[in-house]
């Protein structure tokens, strides 16, 4: 089956969704429809890649065999898959495959899979552990959950989107892994901000300090991605503080259900919550340094 034979719709064309659509279009897939609650975003992207921009979810389903969703949260996900709403992706969905890429609660993925199957469709989690640049280049790290047959059917699309593709297990499990990934990433980011902030307060050279961190047990992936940005106060958004708060909250809900106390995750979420209160929620997660460096905040 040629790439052009895949008719793909994308629902939610913010920074991640739009760049996924652009990449798939570049790879020769037929991106036939785009939708966003911000109609202007959809219109602009549709003109750019030659897709129909629509304000009707059911129209996306009508035009598409595969629909990639990248929405903001659990409520948005439930709305686009509502059985009660006048407009929904479930309208005429028989034979459609949904690939759901947003970071949402695992139970919502389970519920969406059940709703999709009730309407003769299929659903798959495509949880992304990467950012905007990787979405545009097709080098995402993708963790997938759902029926393995659905995963295998959608694999050409998933392969195009990713540089590393992993099937995790049944619906909800990929979202659990993603929540843990982001929880640990957020803890590491907040910890790095505290280490560099204390270094700045002590008058240490922060370039030297980061070099030492990189060669010792203080090393982490976020040192590479966020260390210089924290020092330079460059918090251009790739993964927002608001998203960090949301994702740590998902992990803490899972911990509560499992009867576990996670004090580091809890403290980290409180830091990102504080950023939101201070009007800094749309800064990159590296902006947590604004709470820890002397003379900032």
Order of alpha helices (4+ residues) and beta strands (2+ residues): beta-alpha-beta-alpha-beta-alpha-beta-alpha-beta-alpha-beta-alpha-beta-alpha-alpha-beta-alpha-alpha-alpha-alpha-alpha
